[in-house]
Amino acid sequence: MSYGLGAYKKTSVQTASKEQILLMLYQAAIKNCKKAVEAIEKNNIADKGIYIGKLQDIIIELSNSLDFEVGGDIAKELSSLYDYILHSSTQANINIDKKPLEGVLSVLETLYSGWKDAVKSLKENEETK
């Protein structure tokens, strides 16, 4: 059963558009942030570190993919938000405090919502052409 799910996920990523991959990354970041908050609430220090690490890996990947020549001010703003997320999640990890992660979650959900709307609008524009 686990193998089938893994194969499905691998195929989903391999066949996804850049936009879909972006949304998948945000979904995974949100999921790991929520799991880190839950781990802190349960005082599960090991899992907290694992989930924050996964969250940070995703954010680093998103940050590394920014193109400042094409993205201009938007790329700069995203870079600042990613820096905030990395700093806040590090503070949450060090201090075993869920409060910084709650701020991170709010930012991630806002970004995800904005990107989701942008992708939807892009698809609608492509369909009307």
Buried (B, 14 or more C-beta within 10 A) or exposed (E): EEEEEEEEEEEEEEEEEEBEBBBBBBBBBBBBBBBBBBBBEEEBEEBBBBBBBBBBEBBEEBBEEBEEEEEEEEBEEBBEBBEBBBEBBEBBBEEEEBEBBBBBBEBBBEBBEEBBEEBEEEEEEEEEE
